[in-house]
Amino acid sequence: MRTRQPSAVLETLRIPVQAKLAAAWTSFMFLYAYVDILGFYRPGHLEEILGGSVHEFQTGPTFMSLALTALAVPILMPLLSTTLPARVNRTLNLVVATLYIPFSLYNVSGEQTWDYSSFFGLSIGLEVLLLAFILRSAWTWPRRTSPPATLAPSADREAARI
């Protein structure tokens, strides 16, 4: 006869806020890239790009440089979110996420028809949801309530002094 083993309780570990932010920015960039890729399947969209325009903007060196600059910021955010000191990190995430909400909303403005409104509504909704998560995570960054404890002298430290 088998005895029933007590089921182990799953442990929920506390994830550092830097890891949450890096994961959210990574998700944001994947979503951003795939929305653009899926947008290529709209009839006439590739012809418009090959004809030299995107959302009524002429594609050229200036447009390409501005587009790269606009995308470079969230592309770098996973790295910056895991390497910058807490105060700078928090401020940067609050500023960048706040600026990218209207940027995400603006992306639908170039559409002449609303045939793909469900696609754009879902994609913009998910982008804004991720940005809201980033804002919330950065805003509620855990604070230390007391100064860090100093290390007590250990036997190894005492031996090193002799």
C-alpha positions as CSV (number, residue, x, y, z in Angstrom):
1,M,0.0,0.0,0.0
2,R,1.3,3.4,-0.9
3,T,1.3,6.1,1.7
4,R,0.4,9.5,0.4
5,Q,3.3,11.9,0.5
6,P,2.3,15.4,1.8
7,S,2.3,17.7,-1.1
8,A,5.1,20.3,-1.0
9,V,4.1,23.9,-0.8
10,L,5.4,25.9,-3.7
11,E,7.5,28.8,-2.6
12,T,7.0,32.2,-4.1
13,L,10.4,33.9,-4.1
14,R,10.6,37.7,-4.0
15,I,11.7,38.9,-7.5
16,P,14.0,41.9,-7.4
17,V,12.4,45.0,-8.9
18,Q,15.3,45.3,-11.4
19,A,14.4,41.8,-12.8
20,K,10.7,42.7,-13.1
21,L,11.5,45.9,-15.0
22,A,14.0,44.1,-17.3
23,A,11.4,41.4,-18.0
24,A,8.6,44.0,-18.7
25,W,10.9,46.0,-21.0
26,T,11.8,42.8,-22.8
27,S,8.2,41.9,-23.2
28,F,7.4,45.4,-24.4
29,M,10.1,45.2,-27.1
30,F,8.9,41.7,-28.3
31,L,5.4,43.0,-28.5
32,Y,6.5,46.2,-30.3
33,A,8.5,44.1,-32.9
34,Y,5.8,41.6,-33.5
35,V,3.1,44.3,-33.9
36,D,5.3,45.8,-36.6
37,I,6.0,42.4,-38.2
38,L,2.3,41.5,-38.2
39,G,1.4,44.9,-39.6
40,F,3.3,43.9,-42.8
41,Y,0.4,41.5,-43.6
42,R,-2.1,44.3,-44.0
43,P,-2.9,44.8,-47.7
44,G,-0.9,47.6,-49.3
45,H,1.3,48.2,-46.3
46,L,4.5,46.7,-47.8
47,E,3.9,48.7,-51.1
48,E,3.6,51.9,-49.0
49,I,6.9,51.2,-47.3
50,L,8.6,50.2,-50.6
51,G,7.2,53.4,-52.1
52,G,9.1,55.3,-49.5
53,S,6.5,56.4,-46.9
54,V,5.4,55.3,-43.4
55,H,2.4,57.0,-41.8
56,E,2.7,59.9,-44.2
57,F,6.4,60.3,-43.4
58,Q,9.0,59.9,-46.1
59,T,11.5,57.2,-45.3
60,G,15.0,58.4,-45.7
61,P,18.1,58.9,-43.6
62,T,16.3,61.3,-41.2
63,F,13.3,59.1,-40.6
64,M,15.5,56.0,-40.2
65,S,17.7,57.8,-37.7
66,L,14.7,59.1,-35.7
67,A,13.1,55.7,-35.7
68,L,16.2,54.0,-34.5
69,T,16.6,56.6,-31.8
70,A,13.0,56.1,-30.7
71,L,13.5,52.3,-30.5
72,A,17.0,52.4,-29.0
73,V,15.7,53.7,-25.7
74,P,13.4,50.8,-24.8
75,I,15.9,48.4,-26.4
76,L,18.5,49.5,-23.8
77,M,16.0,49.6,-20.9
78,P,16.5,45.9,-19.9
79,L,20.2,46.4,-19.6
80,L,19.8,49.8,-17.8
81,S,17.2,48.4,-15.5
82,T,19.6,45.7,-14.2
83,T,22.7,47.8,-14.0
84,L,21.9,51.3,-12.9
85,P,21.8,52.3,-9.2
86,A,18.3,52.2,-7.6
87,R,17.6,56.0,-7.5
88,V,18.7,56.6,-11.2
89,N,17.0,53.4,-12.3
90,R,13.7,54.3,-10.7
91,T,13.7,57.8,-12.1
92,L,14.7,56.6,-15.6
93,N,12.0,53.9,-15.7
94,L,9.3,56.4,-14.6
95,V,10.4,59.0,-17.2
96,V,10.8,56.6,-20.1
97,A,7.5,54.6,-19.4
98,T,5.6,57.9,-19.1
99,L,7.0,59.2,-22.4
100,Y,6.3,55.9,-24.2
101,I,2.5,55.9,-23.4
102,P,1.7,58.7,-25.8
103,F,4.3,57.3,-28.2
104,S,2.4,54.0,-28.3
105,L,-0.9,55.8,-28.7
106,Y,0.4,57.9,-31.6
107,N,1.2,54.8,-33.6
108,V,-2.4,54.3,-34.6
109,S,-2.8,57.9,-35.9
110,G,-1.4,57.1,-39.3
111,E,-4.2,54.7,-40.2
112,Q,-6.6,55.8,-42.9
113,T,-9.2,53.1,-42.2
114,W,-10.3,51.4,-39.0
115,D,-10.4,48.0,-40.6
116,Y,-7.7,46.8,-38.2
117,S,-9.0,48.6,-35.1
118,S,-9.2,45.4,-33.1
119,F,-5.6,44.6,-33.9
120,F,-4.4,48.1,-33.0
121,G,-6.6,48.3,-30.0
122,L,-5.2,45.0,-28.6
123,S,-1.6,45.9,-29.4
124,I,-1.8,49.4,-27.9
125,G,-3.7,48.1,-25.0
126,L,-1.1,45.5,-24.2
127,E,1.7,48.0,-24.7
128,V,0.1,50.5,-22.3
129,L,-0.6,47.7,-19.8
130,L,3.1,46.8,-19.8
131,L,4.1,50.4,-19.5
132,A,1.6,50.8,-16.6
133,F,3.3,47.7,-14.9
134,I,6.7,49.4,-15.4
135,L,5.4,52.6,-13.8
136,R,3.8,50.8,-10.9
137,S,7.0,48.7,-10.3
138,A,9.2,51.7,-10.4
139,W,6.9,53.9,-8.3
140,T,6.6,51.2,-5.6
141,W,10.3,50.5,-5.5
142,P,11.0,49.0,-2.1
143,R,12.7,51.3,0.3
144,R,15.1,50.5,3.1
145,T,13.7,51.6,6.4
146,S,17.0,51.6,8.3
147,P,20.6,52.1,7.4
148,P,22.5,48.9,6.3
149,A,24.0,47.0,9.2
150,T,27.8,47.1,9.4
151,L,29.6,43.8,9.3
152,A,30.7,42.5,12.6
153,P,34.4,41.5,12.8
154,S,34.8,37.8,12.1
155,A,37.6,35.5,13.2
156,D,38.9,35.6,9.6
157,R,39.1,39.3,9.6
158,E,40.9,39.3,13.0
159,A,43.4,36.8,11.7
160,A,44.1,38.9,8.6
161,R,45.0,41.9,10.8
162,I,47.6,40.0,12.8
